[in-house]
Amino acid sequence: MSDQKSDEAAGDSRLDLMLLRTFLAVYRAGSVTAGARLLGLSQPTVTGQVRALEHQLGRRLFDRVPRGVVATSVADELAGRVAGPLDELAAVTAHSPASRPEALAEPVHVAGPAEILSARVLPALAPLVARGVRLRVATGLADDLLDGLRVGRFDLVLSAVRPRGRTLVAVPLMDEEFVLVAAPVWAERVGPVDPQDPRSLEDAPLVTYAEDLPIARRYWRHVFHRRLNASAAVVIPDLRGVLAAVTAGAGITVLPRYLCESELASGRLALLLDPADPPINTGFLAQRAGARRHPHLTLVRETLIREARTW
């Protein structure tokens, strides 16, 4: 009788582990369909396993939306608890002969600011696709993305904020230099800018990606040693849109140099000032401490670190 009870307990343990693996796949993929594809299971099977886990917990894990599922706060907490141990277990089983070959093709989830992903990261990673690497890319604000990394939603995050605590590790990836630029027509109107007295800029329309002018305010404080008292003429919540508007003659702005270097080289944009000590932001490449490292994740990480030396 005791042997039978032990077998039943072991079976329950295996069932719970299977349910947790299914839950984590759906949580990371953002949909039951994508999670099922990742696990090599049918969608009804995955749906049933998620419901079984919800029944065991007595709590709802996901809310259905037109394009997938949205995790509840219960799911966020559960993912934070189980992602690390499940990843470590997967890393061990990945080296066993019985591990599935398709595990090598698991997508690598990369997240970061839309601009750096478009201008630097995706061109660097594009050649890896021909080598079988699958990518899932997400954009957002640093704090939100780092929270997603902690609970296992992403594998790698590019962040202008150095992550704190022991759950995440990060390496410096690149430095962003910020430049004050305008189309030639506005550069002529503004004329030479005096670092000690930037009043010539006061009548130029300011184009920015947020109402509170975070990049421009930092530039004024760092370069001109004074507070920027202005409001934006144009607000576009994407620095690529800011670049397009300013290149077309909408006004002046402050941008990362990497984003506008081709426009500066071609003369479509002009530097309004070239200070000896420009504002610089350090970008970090972050991942979970102790996370499993399947070959494609390692390849993506090493490629980004290598290519960043040329950025």
C-alpha positions as CSV (number, residue, x, y, z in Angstrom):
1,M,0.0,0.0,0.0
2,S,2.8,2.4,0.8
3,D,4.4,1.8,-2.6
4,Q,1.2,2.5,-4.3
5,K,0.8,5.8,-2.4
6,S,4.3,6.7,-3.3
7,D,3.6,6.1,-7.0
8,E,0.4,8.2,-6.8
9,A,2.3,11.0,-5.2
10,A,5.0,10.9,-7.9
11,G,2.4,10.9,-10.6
12,D,0.8,14.0,-9.0
13,S,4.2,15.7,-8.8
14,R,4.8,15.0,-12.5
15,L,1.3,16.3,-13.4
16,D,1.9,19.5,-11.4
17,L,5.3,20.1,-13.2
18,M,3.6,19.6,-16.6
19,L,0.9,22.1,-15.7
20,L,3.5,24.6,-14.6
21,R,5.5,24.2,-17.8
22,T,2.4,24.7,-19.9
23,F,1.4,27.8,-17.8
24,L,4.8,29.3,-18.3
25,A,4.8,28.8,-22.0
26,V,1.4,30.5,-22.4
27,Y,2.5,33.2,-20.0
28,R,5.6,34.0,-22.1
29,A,3.9,33.6,-25.5
30,G,0.9,35.7,-24.6
31,S,-1.6,33.3,-26.2
32,V,-2.7,29.7,-25.8
33,T,-2.1,29.1,-29.5
34,A,1.5,30.3,-29.4
35,G,2.1,28.4,-26.2
36,A,0.8,25.2,-27.7
37,R,3.0,25.6,-30.7
38,L,6.0,26.2,-28.5
39,L,5.3,23.0,-26.5
40,G,4.3,20.9,-29.5
41,L,0.8,20.3,-28.0
42,S,-2.7,20.8,-29.3
43,Q,-4.5,24.0,-28.3
44,P,-7.3,22.1,-26.5
45,T,-4.7,20.2,-24.5
46,V,-3.0,23.4,-23.4
47,T,-6.3,25.0,-22.6
48,G,-7.3,22.0,-20.5
49,Q,-4.0,22.1,-18.6
50,V,-4.3,25.8,-17.9
51,R,-7.8,25.3,-16.6
52,A,-6.6,22.3,-14.5
53,L,-3.9,24.5,-12.9
54,E,-6.4,27.3,-12.3
55,H,-8.7,24.7,-10.6
56,Q,-5.8,23.5,-8.4
57,L,-5.0,27.1,-7.4
58,G,-8.5,28.3,-7.1
59,R,-7.5,31.5,-8.9
60,R,-7.8,32.8,-12.5
61,L,-4.5,33.0,-14.3
62,F,-5.4,34.6,-17.6
63,D,-8.1,36.8,-19.1
64,R,-8.9,36.2,-22.7
65,V,-8.6,39.1,-25.2
66,P,-9.2,39.1,-29.0
67,R,-5.5,38.4,-29.7
68,G,-4.5,36.1,-27.0
69,V,-4.6,36.2,-23.2
70,V,-3.6,38.8,-20.5
71,A,-1.9,37.5,-17.4
72,T,-3.6,38.3,-14.1
73,S,-1.6,39.5,-11.0
74,V,-1.8,35.9,-9.8
75,A,-0.1,34.7,-12.9
76,D,2.6,37.4,-12.6
77,E,3.3,36.2,-9.1
78,L,3.3,32.6,-10.0
79,A,5.6,33.2,-13.0
80,G,8.1,35.0,-10.8
81,R,8.2,32.0,-8.5
82,V,8.5,29.2,-11.0
83,A,10.3,30.6,-14.0
84,G,13.8,30.3,-12.5
85,P,13.5,26.7,-11.3
86,L,11.7,25.5,-14.5
87,D,14.4,27.2,-16.6
88,E,17.2,25.5,-14.6
89,L,15.4,22.1,-15.0
90,A,15.0,22.7,-18.7
91,A,18.7,23.5,-19.0
92,V,19.6,20.1,-17.4
93,T,17.2,18.1,-19.6
94,A,18.3,19.9,-22.7
95,H,21.6,18.0,-22.5
96,S,20.0,14.6,-22.1
97,P,19.7,12.3,-25.1
98,A,16.0,12.2,-24.7
99,S,15.6,16.0,-25.1
100,R,13.5,17.1,-28.0
101,P,15.5,18.4,-31.1
102,E,13.0,21.1,-31.7
103,A,14.0,22.7,-28.3
104,L,17.0,24.2,-30.1
105,A,14.5,26.2,-32.2
106,E,12.8,27.8,-29.3
107,P,12.3,31.5,-30.0
108,V,14.6,34.0,-28.2
109,H,12.5,36.8,-26.7
110,V,14.3,40.2,-27.0
111,A,12.9,43.5,-25.8
112,G,14.0,47.1,-25.6
113,P,13.3,50.6,-26.9
114,A,11.8,50.6,-30.4
115,E,14.4,52.9,-31.8
116,I,17.5,51.0,-30.7
117,L,15.9,47.7,-31.7
118,S,15.2,49.0,-35.2
119,A,18.4,50.9,-35.8
120,R,20.9,48.6,-34.2
121,V,19.7,45.3,-32.8
122,L,17.6,43.9,-35.6
123,P,20.2,44.6,-38.3
124,A,22.8,42.8,-36.1
125,L,20.6,39.8,-35.5
126,A,19.1,39.5,-39.0
127,P,21.9,37.1,-40.3
128,L,21.1,34.7,-37.5
129,V,17.7,33.9,-38.9
130,A,19.3,32.0,-41.8
131,R,21.0,29.9,-39.1
132,G,17.7,28.8,-37.6
133,V,17.4,31.4,-34.9
134,R,13.8,32.4,-34.2
135,L,13.2,35.8,-32.6
136,R,10.3,37.4,-30.8
137,V,10.7,41.1,-30.3
138,A,8.8,43.5,-27.9
139,T,9.1,47.2,-27.2
140,G,8.3,49.3,-24.2
141,L,9.6,51.4,-21.3
142,A,12.6,50.2,-19.4
143,D,10.9,49.6,-16.0
144,D,8.1,47.6,-17.6
145,L,10.5,45.5,-19.7
146,L,12.7,44.7,-16.7
147,D,9.7,43.6,-14.8
148,G,8.8,41.3,-17.7
149,L,12.3,39.9,-17.7
150,R,12.2,39.1,-14.0
151,V,9.1,37.0,-14.4
152,G,10.4,35.2,-17.5
153,R,8.4,37.0,-20.3
154,F,11.7,38.0,-22.0
155,D,15.1,36.4,-22.4
156,L,17.1,39.6,-23.0
157,V,16.3,43.2,-22.4
158,L,18.1,46.3,-23.7
159,S,17.7,49.0,-21.1
160,A,18.9,52.5,-20.4
161,V,18.3,51.7,-16.7
162,R,20.8,49.5,-14.9
163,P,18.7,46.8,-13.2
164,R,18.9,46.5,-9.4
165,G,18.8,43.5,-7.2
166,R,20.1,39.9,-7.6
167,T,17.4,38.5,-9.9
168,L,18.9,40.2,-13.0
169,V,22.4,40.6,-14.3
170,A,23.5,43.1,-16.9
171,V,26.5,44.1,-18.9
172,P,27.2,47.6,-20.4
173,L,26.4,47.4,-24.1
174,M,26.7,50.8,-25.7
175,D,26.9,54.5,-25.0
176,E,24.3,56.9,-26.5
177,E,25.6,60.4,-27.3
178,F,22.8,63.0,-27.5
179,V,23.1,65.8,-30.1
180,L,21.1,69.0,-30.8
181,V,20.0,69.0,-34.4
182,A,17.8,70.7,-37.0
183,A,17.3,70.8,-40.7
184,P,19.6,73.2,-42.5
185,V,16.7,75.8,-42.9
186,W,16.4,76.0,-39.1
187,A,20.1,75.9,-38.5
188,E,20.4,79.1,-40.7
189,R,17.6,80.8,-38.8
190,V,19.1,79.9,-35.4
191,G,22.6,80.8,-36.3
192,P,25.6,80.0,-34.1
193,V,24.6,78.7,-30.7
194,D,26.4,80.2,-27.7
195,P,26.9,77.5,-25.0
196,Q,26.9,80.2,-22.4
197,D,23.7,81.9,-23.7
198,P,21.4,79.7,-25.8
199,R,18.7,82.4,-26.3
200,S,19.0,82.0,-30.1
201,L,17.1,78.7,-29.7
202,E,14.1,80.3,-28.0
203,D,12.1,81.0,-31.1
204,A,12.7,77.6,-32.8
205,P,9.9,75.0,-32.5
206,L,10.9,72.2,-30.3
207,V,10.0,68.6,-31.4
208,T,10.1,65.9,-28.8
209,Y,8.7,62.4,-28.0
210,A,7.1,63.4,-24.7
211,E,5.3,66.5,-23.2
212,D,7.8,66.8,-20.4
213,L,10.8,67.0,-22.8
214,P,13.0,64.6,-20.9
215,I,15.9,64.3,-23.4
216,A,15.9,68.1,-24.2
217,R,15.7,69.0,-20.5
218,R,18.7,66.8,-19.8
219,Y,20.6,68.3,-22.7
220,W,19.9,71.9,-21.5
221,R,20.9,71.0,-18.0
222,H,24.1,69.2,-19.0
223,V,25.4,71.5,-21.8
224,F,23.9,74.9,-21.0
225,H,23.8,74.5,-17.2
226,R,20.3,75.9,-17.0
227,R,16.7,74.8,-16.9
228,L,14.8,74.5,-20.2
229,N,11.7,76.6,-20.0
230,A,9.8,75.7,-23.1
231,S,6.9,73.6,-24.4
232,A,6.9,71.3,-27.3
233,A,5.6,72.4,-30.7
234,V,5.3,68.8,-31.9
235,V,5.1,65.6,-29.7
236,I,5.7,62.2,-31.3
237,P,6.0,59.2,-29.0
238,D,8.7,57.6,-31.2
239,L,12.1,59.1,-31.8
240,R,12.1,57.8,-35.4
241,G,9.0,60.0,-35.9
242,V,10.8,62.9,-34.2
243,L,13.7,62.4,-36.6
244,A,11.4,62.4,-39.6
245,A,9.6,65.6,-38.6
246,V,12.8,67.5,-37.8
247,T,14.5,66.4,-41.0
248,A,11.4,67.7,-42.9
249,G,11.9,71.1,-41.2
250,A,9.5,71.0,-38.3
251,G,12.0,72.5,-35.8
252,I,14.9,71.5,-33.5
253,T,15.3,68.5,-31.3
254,V,17.8,66.4,-29.3
255,L,18.4,62.8,-30.5
256,P,20.8,60.0,-30.0
257,R,23.6,60.3,-32.5
258,Y,23.2,56.7,-33.7
259,L,19.7,57.4,-34.8
260,C,20.5,60.4,-37.0
261,E,24.1,59.8,-38.1
262,S,23.2,59.2,-41.7
263,E,21.1,62.4,-41.9
264,L,24.1,64.3,-40.4
265,A,26.5,62.7,-42.8
266,S,24.3,63.6,-45.8
267,G,23.6,67.1,-44.7
268,R,19.8,66.6,-44.3
269,L,20.4,67.5,-40.6
270,A,22.9,69.9,-39.1
271,L,24.5,70.0,-35.6
272,L,23.5,73.1,-33.8
273,L,26.2,72.7,-31.3
274,D,29.2,70.3,-30.8
275,P,30.1,70.4,-27.1
276,A,33.2,68.8,-25.8
277,D,31.2,67.0,-23.2
278,P,27.9,65.9,-24.6
279,P,25.3,64.1,-22.6
280,I,25.8,60.3,-22.7
281,N,23.5,57.5,-21.7
282,T,24.8,53.9,-21.1
283,G,22.6,51.1,-22.4
284,F,22.7,47.6,-20.7
285,L,22.0,44.1,-21.9
286,A,20.1,42.4,-19.1
287,Q,19.0,38.8,-18.4
288,R,17.8,36.7,-15.5
289,A,20.4,35.4,-13.1
290,G,20.8,31.7,-13.5
291,A,18.5,31.5,-16.5
292,R,18.9,28.6,-18.8
293,R,21.1,29.2,-21.8
294,H,20.0,27.3,-24.8
295,P,22.3,27.6,-27.8
296,H,20.3,30.3,-29.7
297,L,20.0,32.5,-26.7
298,T,23.7,32.4,-26.2
299,L,24.3,33.1,-29.9
300,V,22.0,36.2,-29.8
301,R,23.6,37.5,-26.6
302,E,27.2,37.0,-27.9
303,T,26.3,38.6,-31.3
304,L,24.9,41.7,-29.6
305,I,27.9,42.1,-27.4
306,R,30.3,41.7,-30.3
307,E,28.4,44.0,-32.7
308,A,27.9,46.7,-30.1
309,R,31.7,47.3,-30.2
310,T,31.1,48.9,-33.6
311,W,28.1,51.0,-32.6
